Amino acid sequence: MIDKWKLATGKVICCDIGKTGSGFFIGDRGLFITNNHVVARMDIDGAGAIRLDYSKQIFIQIAENTHRASLVIDENSDRPVVYDYAILRLNVTPKVYFDVADLSEVSQGKEVIAVGYPLDFGEPIISKGIVSAIVSRPSHINALHRIRTFLTDTLITYGNSGGPLIGASDGKVIGITTMPHEIRDEARERLLGYVNLPGMEVMRPIRDLIEFVLRYLTVGFNYAISIEYAMDDPLFGSLEGGM
């Protein structure tokens, strides 16, 4: 089953905006799910409004093959942004893909698997844990919206974003691995704050060490956004209906 999971998961490479992440096939129509923040660059304009620039050069690396992908969500809709998902299409028929779990059966303590391409790894990395809690938390983009998320102790770090969180017993997807716990974010901010203090002169070896720690820093808990938001996208049904 692990070999199937690896072949249904790919590395997302956005050449024009310099971003990478993970993603996975849902169904046999070539539809591919990842995080919105993996395929978009966010800027704040002079009026304080959020502006998104979506990648136009998205490639998916699976095993030894690289495929061109197209974005098929509504780029003018804020729903994919708020719930941090993106739907891509590849002009291939996937040999293996994930099914979606019955989310009503997901409970605290469920064993789960994360698959993705964290850090600089060029091959899929598998880690195992449990659903530590099921929580409703504000969207990290718009706090007026709340998102059902799975808190998990599964090892997830930068580059895992967009990859699947899978039930260990049935291999079905329950969520999209997305967010580090706030503790890790705060640790990063504090370390960067010390390095960037006005007048602070940090020796190059110390700066390199701090940057290394920031890159590989992990804590016990991470978040995965429920797969339900991507599956409920108004475009998903029509996209799934045919190539």
ChimeraX commands (.cxc) that place a marker at each C-alpha (Angstrom):
marker #1 position 0.00,0.00,0.00 radius 0.5
marker #1 position 2.91,2.35,0.67 radius 0.5
marker #1 position 4.04,2.06,-2.96 radius 0.5
marker #1 position 0.52,3.06,-4.07 radius 0.5
marker #1 position 0.53,6.09,-1.77 radius 0.5
marker #1 position 3.87,7.23,-3.14 radius 0.5
marker #1 position 2.71,6.95,-6.77 radius 0.5
marker #1 position -0.47,8.88,-6.01 radius 0.5
marker #1 position 1.51,11.73,-4.42 radius 0.5
marker #1 position 3.65,14.23,-6.29 radius 0.5
marker #1 position 5.97,17.17,-5.77 radius 0.5
marker #1 position 4.52,20.49,-6.93 radius 0.5
marker #1 position 7.02,22.84,-8.56 radius 0.5
marker #1 position 6.00,26.39,-9.52 radius 0.5
marker #1 position 8.90,27.64,-11.58 radius 0.5
marker #1 position 7.74,31.22,-12.08 radius 0.5
marker #1 position 6.99,32.06,-8.44 radius 0.5
marker #1 position 9.73,29.92,-6.89 radius 0.5
marker #1 position 7.47,27.73,-4.74 radius 0.5
marker #1 position 7.36,23.99,-4.12 radius 0.5
marker #1 position 5.09,21.71,-2.15 radius 0.5
marker #1 position 3.23,18.43,-2.34 radius 0.5
marker #1 position -0.08,17.21,-3.74 radius 0.5
marker #1 position -2.05,14.10,-4.64 radius 0.5
marker #1 position -4.44,12.54,-7.15 radius 0.5
marker #1 position -8.14,12.26,-6.31 radius 0.5
marker #1 position -10.06,9.91,-8.61 radius 0.5
marker #1 position -9.05,8.63,-12.05 radius 0.5
marker #1 position -9.70,11.82,-14.06 radius 0.5
marker #1 position -6.31,13.42,-13.51 radius 0.5
marker #1 position -7.49,15.85,-10.82 radius 0.5
marker #1 position -4.76,16.78,-8.38 radius 0.5
marker #1 position -5.17,18.50,-5.01 radius 0.5
marker #1 position -2.69,20.78,-3.24 radius 0.5
marker #1 position -2.68,23.90,-1.07 radius 0.5
marker #1 position -3.57,27.26,-2.56 radius 0.5
marker #1 position -0.51,28.85,-0.96 radius 0.5
marker #1 position 1.73,26.38,-2.84 radius 0.5
marker #1 position 0.61,27.61,-6.27 radius 0.5
marker #1 position 0.03,31.30,-5.50 radius 0.5
marker #1 position 2.11,34.23,-4.35 radius 0.5
marker #1 position 0.37,36.66,-2.04 radius 0.5
marker #1 position 1.09,40.37,-2.00 radius 0.5
marker #1 position -0.47,43.31,-0.19 radius 0.5
marker #1 position -1.14,46.31,-2.41 radius 0.5
marker #1 position -0.90,49.97,-1.42 radius 0.5
marker #1 position -4.51,49.98,-0.21 radius 0.5
marker #1 position -3.92,47.02,2.08 radius 0.5
marker #1 position -5.86,44.58,-0.12 radius 0.5
marker #1 position -4.60,41.04,-0.72 radius 0.5
marker #1 position -3.53,40.29,-4.27 radius 0.5
marker #1 position -2.83,36.78,-5.52 radius 0.5
marker #1 position -0.57,35.91,-8.41 radius 0.5
marker #1 position -1.16,32.31,-9.45 radius 0.5
marker #1 position 1.65,30.34,-11.01 radius 0.5
marker #1 position 1.45,29.83,-14.76 radius 0.5
marker #1 position 4.24,27.25,-14.81 radius 0.5
marker #1 position 3.11,24.42,-12.55 radius 0.5
marker #1 position 4.82,21.06,-12.84 radius 0.5
marker #1 position 4.14,17.85,-10.94 radius 0.5
marker #1 position 6.96,15.40,-10.34 radius 0.5
marker #1 position 5.85,11.83,-9.67 radius 0.5
marker #1 position 8.50,9.11,-9.46 radius 0.5
marker #1 position 10.78,9.81,-12.43 radius 0.5
marker #1 position 8.16,11.60,-14.51 radius 0.5
marker #1 position 7.33,15.33,-14.65 radius 0.5
marker #1 position 3.96,16.55,-15.89 radius 0.5
marker #1 position 2.64,20.01,-16.74 radius 0.5
marker #1 position -0.42,20.96,-14.67 radius 0.5
marker #1 position -3.11,23.57,-15.16 radius 0.5
marker #1 position -5.04,25.39,-12.46 radius 0.5
marker #1 position -8.77,24.74,-12.71 radius 0.5
marker #1 position -10.20,26.58,-9.71 radius 0.5
marker #1 position -11.86,29.97,-10.13 radius 0.5
marker #1 position -8.98,32.41,-9.70 radius 0.5
marker #1 position -11.43,35.19,-8.85 radius 0.5
marker #1 position -13.02,33.27,-5.99 radius 0.5
marker #1 position -11.78,33.76,-2.45 radius 0.5
marker #1 position -13.06,30.34,-1.35 radius 0.5
marker #1 position -9.95,28.36,-2.38 radius 0.5
marker #1 position -7.82,31.02,-0.71 radius 0.5
marker #1 position -9.75,31.04,2.58 radius 0.5
marker #1 position -9.78,27.23,2.79 radius 0.5
marker #1 position -6.29,26.94,1.29 radius 0.5
marker #1 position -6.84,24.39,-1.46 radius 0.5
marker #1 position -6.22,24.30,-5.19 radius 0.5
marker #1 position -7.43,21.87,-7.82 radius 0.5
marker #1 position -5.10,21.10,-10.71 radius 0.5
marker #1 position -5.54,19.00,-13.80 radius 0.5
marker #1 position -2.90,16.84,-15.44 radius 0.5
marker #1 position -3.39,15.43,-18.92 radius 0.5
marker #1 position -2.69,11.92,-17.72 radius 0.5
marker #1 position -4.79,9.07,-16.40 radius 0.5
marker #1 position -3.31,8.25,-13.00 radius 0.5
marker #1 position -2.54,4.59,-12.43 radius 0.5
marker #1 position -3.25,5.02,-8.72 radius 0.5
marker #1 position -5.14,7.64,-6.77 radius 0.5
marker #1 position -6.72,8.29,-3.39 radius 0.5
marker #1 position -10.31,7.88,-2.37 radius 0.5
marker #1 position -11.88,10.22,0.18 radius 0.5
marker #1 position -12.70,8.89,3.63 radius 0.5
marker #1 position -16.06,9.10,5.34 radius 0.5
marker #1 position -15.16,12.05,7.54 radius 0.5
marker #1 position -17.94,11.30,9.99 radius 0.5
marker #1 position -15.98,8.21,10.99 radius 0.5
marker #1 position -12.73,10.07,11.72 radius 0.5
marker #1 position -12.16,10.31,15.45 radius 0.5
marker #1 position -9.48,11.29,17.93 radius 0.5
marker #1 position -6.79,8.63,18.15 radius 0.5
marker #1 position -7.15,7.45,14.53 radius 0.5
marker #1 position -3.79,6.37,13.09 radius 0.5
marker #1 position -2.80,8.46,10.09 radius 0.5
marker #1 position -0.02,8.67,7.51 radius 0.5
marker #1 position 1.41,11.80,5.88 radius 0.5
marker #1 position 3.06,11.58,2.46 radius 0.5
marker #1 position 4.94,14.45,0.88 radius 0.5
marker #1 position 8.15,16.07,-0.25 radius 0.5
marker #1 position 9.48,18.01,2.76 radius 0.5
marker #1 position 12.59,20.17,2.77 radius 0.5
marker #1 position 15.04,19.21,0.00 radius 0.5
marker #1 position 14.02,15.58,-0.41 radius 0.5
marker #1 position 13.51,14.50,-4.01 radius 0.5
marker #1 position 11.50,11.43,-3.13 radius 0.5
marker #1 position 8.30,11.03,-1.12 radius 0.5
marker #1 position 8.71,10.83,2.65 radius 0.5
marker #1 position 6.25,8.87,4.79 radius 0.5
marker #1 position 5.54,9.58,8.47 radius 0.5
marker #1 position 3.01,8.12,10.87 radius 0.5
marker #1 position 1.04,9.46,13.82 radius 0.5
marker #1 position -2.48,9.88,15.12 radius 0.5
marker #1 position -5.30,12.39,14.97 radius 0.5
marker #1 position -4.54,14.21,18.21 radius 0.5
marker #1 position -7.69,16.34,18.07 radius 0.5
marker #1 position -10.35,17.55,15.65 radius 0.5
marker #1 position -10.67,21.30,15.98 radius 0.5
marker #1 position -12.40,24.26,14.38 radius 0.5
marker #1 position -9.94,27.08,13.95 radius 0.5
marker #1 position -9.96,30.43,12.14 radius 0.5
marker #1 position -8.68,30.44,8.58 radius 0.5
marker #1 position -5.08,31.68,8.50 radius 0.5
marker #1 position -6.14,33.91,5.58 radius 0.5
marker #1 position -9.47,35.24,6.87 radius 0.5
marker #1 position -10.29,34.78,10.54 radius 0.5
marker #1 position -13.99,35.37,9.85 radius 0.5
marker #1 position -14.11,31.85,8.43 radius 0.5
marker #1 position -13.52,28.74,10.50 radius 0.5
marker #1 position -11.97,25.56,9.17 radius 0.5
marker #1 position -12.33,21.99,10.38 radius 0.5
marker #1 position -8.77,20.81,10.91 radius 0.5
marker #1 position -7.07,17.69,12.18 radius 0.5
marker #1 position -4.37,18.27,14.76 radius 0.5
marker #1 position -1.81,15.51,14.40 radius 0.5
marker #1 position 1.54,14.50,15.82 radius 0.5
marker #1 position 2.54,13.14,12.40 radius 0.5
marker #1 position 5.87,14.64,11.31 radius 0.5
marker #1 position 5.06,17.44,8.87 radius 0.5
marker #1 position 7.43,20.22,7.87 radius 0.5
marker #1 position 8.01,22.76,5.10 radius 0.5
marker #1 position 7.44,21.16,1.71 radius 0.5
marker #1 position 4.77,18.79,3.03 radius 0.5
marker #1 position 2.18,21.50,2.35 radius 0.5
marker #1 position -0.53,20.16,0.04 radius 0.5
marker #1 position 0.20,16.48,0.65 radius 0.5
marker #1 position -2.39,13.97,1.84 radius 0.5
marker #1 position -3.15,12.96,5.42 radius 0.5
marker #1 position -4.34,9.37,5.06 radius 0.5
marker #1 position -6.10,6.89,7.29 radius 0.5
marker #1 position -3.53,4.19,8.04 radius 0.5
marker #1 position -6.08,1.37,8.02 radius 0.5
marker #1 position -7.91,2.11,4.77 radius 0.5
marker #1 position -5.58,4.40,2.81 radius 0.5
marker #1 position -8.29,7.04,2.30 radius 0.5
marker #1 position -7.60,10.78,2.49 radius 0.5
marker #1 position -9.00,12.79,5.38 radius 0.5
marker #1 position -7.11,16.05,4.98 radius 0.5
marker #1 position -4.54,18.24,3.25 radius 0.5
marker #1 position -1.41,18.75,5.36 radius 0.5
marker #1 position -1.10,22.47,5.69 radius 0.5
marker #1 position -0.07,24.34,8.80 radius 0.5
marker #1 position 2.62,24.04,11.44 radius 0.5
marker #1 position 1.52,24.55,15.01 radius 0.5
marker #1 position 1.74,28.13,16.28 radius 0.5
marker #1 position 4.63,27.19,18.61 radius 0.5
marker #1 position 6.88,26.58,15.62 radius 0.5
marker #1 position 5.86,29.83,13.96 radius 0.5
marker #1 position 6.57,31.77,17.14 radius 0.5
marker #1 position 9.97,30.09,17.55 radius 0.5
marker #1 position 10.87,31.09,13.98 radius 0.5
marker #1 position 9.75,34.68,14.55 radius 0.5
marker #1 position 11.76,35.01,17.76 radius 0.5
marker #1 position 14.96,33.61,16.27 radius 0.5
marker #1 position 14.64,35.79,13.18 radius 0.5
marker #1 position 13.90,38.75,15.42 radius 0.5
marker #1 position 17.14,38.27,17.33 radius 0.5
marker #1 position 19.16,37.96,14.12 radius 0.5
marker #1 position 17.58,41.06,12.58 radius 0.5
marker #1 position 17.79,43.42,15.57 radius 0.5
marker #1 position 19.03,46.89,14.55 radius 0.5
marker #1 position 22.77,47.08,15.00 radius 0.5
marker #1 position 23.06,43.35,15.59 radius 0.5
marker #1 position 26.10,41.86,13.90 radius 0.5
marker #1 position 25.78,38.09,13.72 radius 0.5
marker #1 position 28.83,36.10,12.64 radius 0.5
marker #1 position 28.25,34.15,9.43 radius 0.5
marker #1 position 28.65,30.69,11.06 radius 0.5
marker #1 position 26.09,31.61,13.73 radius 0.5
marker #1 position 23.69,33.01,11.13 radius 0.5
marker #1 position 24.05,29.84,9.05 radius 0.5
marker #1 position 23.38,27.72,12.13 radius 0.5
marker #1 position 20.25,29.73,12.98 radius 0.5
marker #1 position 18.99,29.47,9.40 radius 0.5
marker #1 position 19.57,25.71,9.51 radius 0.5
marker #1 position 17.63,25.40,12.77 radius 0.5
marker #1 position 14.78,27.47,11.32 radius 0.5
marker #1 position 14.63,25.27,8.26 radius 0.5
marker #1 position 14.53,21.98,10.13 radius 0.5
marker #1 position 12.71,23.12,13.26 radius 0.5
marker #1 position 9.83,20.84,14.23 radius 0.5
marker #1 position 7.42,20.57,17.16 radius 0.5
marker #1 position 5.03,17.83,18.16 radius 0.5
marker #1 position 1.82,19.02,16.51 radius 0.5
marker #1 position 0.76,20.08,13.03 radius 0.5
marker #1 position -2.48,20.78,11.19 radius 0.5
marker #1 position -4.24,19.25,8.19 radius 0.5
marker #1 position -7.27,20.97,6.66 radius 0.5
marker #1 position -10.24,18.68,6.12 radius 0.5
marker #1 position -10.49,17.44,2.52 radius 0.5
marker #1 position -14.19,18.39,2.52 radius 0.5
marker #1 position -13.51,21.98,1.37 radius 0.5
marker #1 position -11.74,20.96,-1.83 radius 0.5
marker #1 position -14.34,18.29,-2.54 radius 0.5
marker #1 position -17.16,20.82,-2.07 radius 0.5
marker #1 position -15.71,23.28,-4.57 radius 0.5
marker #1 position -18.46,24.21,-7.04 radius 0.5
marker #1 position -16.19,23.31,-9.96 radius 0.5
marker #1 position -15.16,19.89,-8.67 radius 0.5
marker #1 position -18.23,17.97,-9.82 radius 0.5
marker #1 position -18.12,19.24,-13.41 radius 0.5
marker #1 position -14.36,18.68,-13.58 radius 0.5
marker #1 position -14.71,15.13,-12.32 radius 0.5
marker #1 position -17.36,14.38,-14.88 radius 0.5
marker #1 position -15.02,14.29,-17.87 radius 0.5
marker #1 position -11.71,15.23,-19.40 radius 0.5
marker link #1:1,2 radius 0.2
marker link #1:2,3 radius 0.2
marker link #1:3,4 radius 0.2
marker link #1:4,5 radius 0.2
marker link #1:5,6 radius 0.2
marker link #1:6,7 radius 0.2
marker link #1:7,8 radius 0.2
marker link #1:8,9 radius 0.2
marker link #1:9,10 radius 0.2
marker link #1:10,11 radius 0.2
marker link #1:11,12 radius 0.2
marker link #1:12,13 radius 0.2
marker link #1:13,14 radius 0.2
marker link #1:14,15 radius 0.2
marker link #1:15,16 radius 0.2
marker link #1:16,17 radius 0.2
marker link #1:17,18 radius 0.2
marker link #1:18,19 radius 0.2
marker link #1:19,20 radius 0.2
marker link #1:20,21 radius 0.2
marker link #1:21,22 radius 0.2
marker link #1:22,23 radius 0.2
marker link #1:23,24 radius 0.2
marker link #1:24,25 radius 0.2
marker link #1:25,26 radius 0.2
marker link #1:26,27 radius 0.2
marker link #1:27,28 radius 0.2
marker link #1:28,29 radius 0.2
marker link #1:29,30 radius 0.2
marker link #1:30,31 radius 0.2
marker link #1:31,32 radius 0.2
marker link #1:32,33 radius 0.2
marker link #1:33,34 radius 0.2
marker link #1:34,35 radius 0.2
marker link #1:35,36 radius 0.2
marker link #1:36,37 radius 0.2
marker link #1:37,38 radius 0.2
marker link #1:38,39 radius 0.2
marker link #1:39,40 radius 0.2
marker link #1:40,41 radius 0.2
marker link #1:41,42 radius 0.2
marker link #1:42,43 radius 0.2
marker link #1:43,44 radius 0.2
marker link #1:44,45 radius 0.2
marker link #1:45,46 radius 0.2
marker link #1:46,47 radius 0.2
marker link #1:47,48 radius 0.2
marker link #1:48,49 radius 0.2
marker link #1:49,50 radius 0.2
marker link #1:50,51 radius 0.2
marker link #1:51,52 radius 0.2
marker link #1:52,53 radius 0.2
marker link #1:53,54 radius 0.2
marker link #1:54,55 radius 0.2
marker link #1:55,56 radius 0.2
marker link #1:56,57 radius 0.2
marker link #1:57,58 radius 0.2
marker link #1:58,59 radius 0.2
marker link #1:59,60 radius 0.2
marker link #1:60,61 radius 0.2
marker link #1:61,62 radius 0.2
marker link #1:62,63 radius 0.2
marker link #1:63,64 radius 0.2
marker link #1:64,65 radius 0.2
marker link #1:65,66 radius 0.2
marker link #1:66,67 radius 0.2
marker link #1:67,68 radius 0.2
marker link #1:68,69 radius 0.2
marker link #1:69,70 radius 0.2
marker link #1:70,71 radius 0.2
marker link #1:71,72 radius 0.2
marker link #1:72,73 radius 0.2
marker link #1:73,74 radius 0.2
marker link #1:74,75 radius 0.2
marker link #1:75,76 radius 0.2
marker link #1:76,77 radius 0.2
marker link #1:77,78 radius 0.2
marker link #1:78,79 radius 0.2
marker link #1:79,80 radius 0.2
marker link #1:80,81 radius 0.2
marker link #1:81,82 radius 0.2
marker link #1:82,83 radius 0.2
marker link #1:83,84 radius 0.2
marker link #1:84,85 radius 0.2
marker link #1:85,86 radius 0.2
marker link #1:86,87 radius 0.2
marker link #1:87,88 radius 0.2
marker link #1:88,89 radius 0.2
marker link #1:89,90 radius 0.2
marker link #1:90,91 radius 0.2
marker link #1:91,92 radius 0.2
marker link #1:92,93 radius 0.2
marker link #1:93,94 radius 0.2
marker link #1:94,95 radius 0.2
marker link #1:95,96 radius 0.2
marker link #1:96,97 radius 0.2
marker link #1:97,98 radius 0.2
marker link #1:98,99 radius 0.2
marker link #1:99,100 radius 0.2
marker link #1:100,101 radius 0.2
marker link #1:101,102 radius 0.2
marker link #1:102,103 radius 0.2
marker link #1:103,104 radius 0.2
marker link #1:104,105 radius 0.2
marker link #1:105,106 radius 0.2
marker link #1:106,107 radius 0.2
marker link #1:107,108 radius 0.2
marker link #1:108,109 radius 0.2
marker link #1:109,110 radius 0.2
marker link #1:110,111 radius 0.2
marker link #1:111,112 radius 0.2
marker link #1:112,113 radius 0.2
marker link #1:113,114 radius 0.2
marker link #1:114,115 radius 0.2
marker link #1:115,116 radius 0.2
marker link #1:116,117 radius 0.2
marker link #1:117,118 radius 0.2
marker link #1:118,119 radius 0.2
marker link #1:119,120 radius 0.2
marker link #1:120,121 radius 0.2
marker link #1:121,122 radius 0.2
marker link #1:122,123 radius 0.2
marker link #1:123,124 radius 0.2
marker link #1:124,125 radius 0.2
marker link #1:125,126 radius 0.2
marker link #1:126,127 radius 0.2
marker link #1:127,128 radius 0.2
marker link #1:128,129 radius 0.2
marker link #1:129,130 radius 0.2
marker link #1:130,131 radius 0.2
marker link #1:131,132 radius 0.2
marker link #1:132,133 radius 0.2
marker link #1:133,134 radius 0.2
marker link #1:134,135 radius 0.2
marker link #1:135,136 radius 0.2
marker link #1:136,137 radius 0.2
marker link #1:137,138 radius 0.2
marker link #1:138,139 radius 0.2
marker link #1:139,140 radius 0.2
marker link #1:140,141 radius 0.2
marker link #1:141,142 radius 0.2
marker link #1:142,143 radius 0.2
marker link #1:143,144 radius 0.2
marker link #1:144,145 radius 0.2
marker link #1:145,146 radius 0.2
marker link #1:146,147 radius 0.2
marker link #1:147,148 radius 0.2
marker link #1:148,149 radius 0.2
marker link #1:149,150 radius 0.2
marker link #1:150,151 radius 0.2
marker link #1:151,152 radius 0.2
marker link #1:152,153 radius 0.2
marker link #1:153,154 radius 0.2
marker link #1:154,155 radius 0.2
marker link #1:155,156 radius 0.2
marker link #1:156,157 radius 0.2
marker link #1:157,158 radius 0.2
marker link #1:158,159 radius 0.2
marker link #1:159,160 radius 0.2
marker link #1:160,161 radius 0.2
marker link #1:161,162 radius 0.2
marker link #1:162,163 radius 0.2
marker link #1:163,164 radius 0.2
marker link #1:164,165 radius 0.2
marker link #1:165,166 radius 0.2
marker link #1:166,167 radius 0.2
marker link #1:167,168 radius 0.2
marker link #1:168,169 radius 0.2
marker link #1:169,170 radius 0.2
marker link #1:170,171 radius 0.2
marker link #1:171,172 radius 0.2
marker link #1:172,173 radius 0.2
marker link #1:173,174 radius 0.2
marker link #1:174,175 radius 0.2
marker link #1:175,176 radius 0.2
marker link #1:176,177 radius 0.2
marker link #1:177,178 radius 0.2
marker link #1:178,179 radius 0.2
marker link #1:179,180 radius 0.2
marker link #1:180,181 radius 0.2
marker link #1:181,182 radius 0.2
marker link #1:182,183 radius 0.2
marker link #1:183,184 radius 0.2
marker link #1:184,185 radius 0.2
marker link #1:185,186 radius 0.2
marker link #1:186,187 radius 0.2
marker link #1:187,188 radius 0.2
marker link #1:188,189 radius 0.2
marker link #1:189,190 radius 0.2
marker link #1:190,191 radius 0.2
marker link #1:191,192 radius 0.2
marker link #1:192,193 radius 0.2
marker link #1:193,194 radius 0.2
marker link #1:194,195 radius 0.2
marker link #1:195,196 radius 0.2
marker link #1:196,197 radius 0.2
marker link #1:197,198 radius 0.2
marker link #1:198,199 radius 0.2
marker link #1:199,200 radius 0.2
marker link #1:200,201 radius 0.2
marker link #1:201,202 radius 0.2
marker link #1:202,203 radius 0.2
marker link #1:203,204 radius 0.2
marker link #1:204,205 radius 0.2
marker link #1:205,206 radius 0.2
marker link #1:206,207 radius 0.2
marker link #1:207,208 radius 0.2
marker link #1:208,209 radius 0.2
marker link #1:209,210 radius 0.2
marker link #1:210,211 radius 0.2
marker link #1:211,212 radius 0.2
marker link #1:212,213 radius 0.2
marker link #1:213,214 radius 0.2
marker link #1:214,215 radius 0.2
marker link #1:215,216 radius 0.2
marker link #1:216,217 radius 0.2
marker link #1:217,218 radius 0.2
marker link #1:218,219 radius 0.2
marker link #1:219,220 radius 0.2
marker link #1:220,221 radius 0.2
marker link #1:221,222 radius 0.2
marker link #1:222,223 radius 0.2
marker link #1:223,224 radius 0.2
marker link #1:224,225 radius 0.2
marker link #1:225,226 radius 0.2
marker link #1:226,227 radius 0.2
marker link #1:227,228 radius 0.2
marker link #1:228,229 radius 0.2
marker link #1:229,230 radius 0.2
marker link #1:230,231 radius 0.2
marker link #1:231,232 radius 0.2
marker link #1:232,233 radius 0.2
marker link #1:233,234 radius 0.2
marker link #1:234,235 radius 0.2
marker link #1:235,236 radius 0.2
marker link #1:236,237 radius 0.2
marker link #1:237,238 radius 0.2
marker link #1:238,239 radius 0.2
marker link #1:239,240 radius 0.2
marker link #1:240,241 radius 0.2
marker link #1:241,242 radius 0.2
marker link #1:242,243 radius 0.2
view
